[in-house]
Amino acid sequence: MQALAQEIAKQESQEAALRFAYEALGKKYRGYRVLTFLRMDRLFITDIGTLWKKQGFLHCHHMNYLLRTLLVASGQFAPEDIDVCWTQIWFFSPHQYLVATLKNGEKRAIDLWARAYGIPFGKHAHGFQGGSFLAKIGE
């Protein structure tokens, strides 16, 4: 985890750091609608080391916890630059995503969990805007 934070720190801009972290974590973790409900046993994991060791599915709040921790540890962002936001997907499933404020005042939504459903960097899942009903194969 420290090695990834150091790589993020080397990025030339906050935008580049966000994208680098988004891509790096997106290769290791992903969201699954069905597993969100079937893996309730993982819902309350709070140890960052335990989360870091996992591969594949994580709940949205876990991915955001890792992403926020890495961005702050890199020195590219301060804790107050990253807001935790909540919304509903399909109007019954609570969903968390992040909004990062860049030094120039611009904001970027980051929704790692929704990446597998076609929601691009800078956007977040909400309502019926939850991306493709089926996850992309191979992501």
C-alpha positions in Angstrom: 0.0 0.0 0.0 2.8 2.4 0.8 4.4 1.7 -2.6 1.2 2.7 -4.3 0.9 5.8 -2.3 4.5 6.7 -3.3 3.6 6.2 -7.0 0.5 8.4 -6.6 2.7 11.1 -5.0 4.9 11.1 -8.1 2.1 12.1 -10.4 2.4 15.6 -11.9 -1.0 16.9 -10.9 -3.9 16.1 -8.6 -6.0 15.1 -11.7 -3.3 12.6 -12.7 -3.0 11.3 -9.1 -6.8 10.7 -9.0 -6.8 8.9 -12.3 -3.7 6.8 -11.4 -5.2 5.7 -8.1 -8.6 5.0 -9.8 -7.0 2.8 -12.4 -4.7 1.0 -9.9 -7.5 0.2 -7.5 -9.8 -0.6 -10.3 -7.5 -3.4 -11.4 -7.5 -5.0 -7.9 -11.1 -4.4 -6.7 -14.6 -4.1 -8.3 -18.2 -3.8 -7.4 -20.8 -6.5 -7.8 -24.5 -5.7 -7.3 -25.4 -9.2 -6.2 -22.4 -9.6 -3.9 -23.3 -6.3 -2.2 -26.2 -8.2 -0.7 -24.7 -11.7 -0.5 -21.4 -10.7 1.2 -22.8 -8.9 4.2 -20.2 -10.7 6.3 -17.7 -8.2 4.8 -19.8 -5.1 5.4 -18.2 -4.1 8.8 -14.5 -4.8 8.1 -12.7 -1.7 9.4 -9.0 -2.9 9.3 -7.3 -1.4 6.3 -4.7 -4.2 6.2 -7.5 -6.8 5.9 -9.2 -4.8 3.1 -5.9 -4.3 1.3 -5.2 -8.1 1.2 -8.5 -8.8 -0.5 -8.9 -9.1 -4.3 -12.0 -8.7 -6.4 -15.3 -7.7 -4.7 -15.4 -5.0 -2.1 -18.3 -2.9 -0.9 -18.3 0.7 -2.2 -17.4 2.2 1.2 -14.4 -0.1 1.5 -13.1 0.9 -1.9 -13.6 4.6 -1.0 -11.8 4.1 2.3 -8.7 2.6 0.5 -8.8 5.3 -2.2 -9.1 8.2 0.3 -6.4 6.8 2.5 -4.0 6.4 -0.5 -4.7 9.9 -1.8 -4.1 11.5 1.6 -1.0 9.3 2.3 0.4 10.4 -1.1 0.4 14.1 0.0 -1.6 15.0 -3.2 -4.7 15.7 -1.1 -5.6 16.7 2.4 -8.5 14.9 4.2 -10.7 18.0 3.8 -10.3 17.8 0.0 -12.2 14.6 -0.3 -15.9 14.4 0.6 -17.8 11.2 1.2 -21.2 11.3 -0.5 -24.2 9.0 -0.4 -26.9 8.3 -2.9 -29.3 5.5 -3.8 -29.0 3.1 -6.7 -32.2 1.7 -8.2 -33.9 3.7 -5.4 -33.4 1.0 -2.7 -29.6 0.4 -2.4 -27.5 2.9 -0.5 -24.3 3.8 -2.3 -21.2 5.7 -1.4 -18.9 7.6 -3.7 -16.2 10.3 -3.3 -15.9 13.9 -4.5 -12.4 15.3 -4.6 -11.8 19.1 -4.7 -8.7 20.0 -6.7 -6.5 23.0 -5.9 -8.1 25.0 -8.7 -11.5 24.5 -7.1 -12.8 21.9 -9.6 -14.5 18.9 -8.3 -14.2 15.3 -9.5 -16.6 12.5 -8.6 -14.9 9.2 -8.1 -17.0 6.0 -8.0 -14.7 2.9 -8.1 -17.5 0.5 -7.4 -19.6 1.7 -10.4 -16.6 1.4 -12.8 -17.5 -2.2 -13.6 -20.9 -1.1 -14.7 -19.7 1.5 -17.2 -19.8 4.6 -15.0 -16.7 6.6 -16.1 -14.2 8.5 -14.1 -15.7 11.8 -13.0 -19.3 10.4 -12.7 -21.1 8.4 -10.1 -24.0 5.9 -10.0 -27.3 7.2 -8.8 -31.0 6.4 -9.1 -31.5 4.5 -12.4 -28.2 5.8 -13.6 -26.4 2.8 -12.2 -24.7 1.9 -15.4 -25.2 -1.2 -17.4 -27.5 -3.7 -15.6 -24.7 -6.3 -16.2 -21.1 -5.9 -15.2 -18.5 -5.9 -17.9 -16.9 -9.3 -18.3 -13.2 -9.2 -17.5 -13.1 -6.1 -15.4 
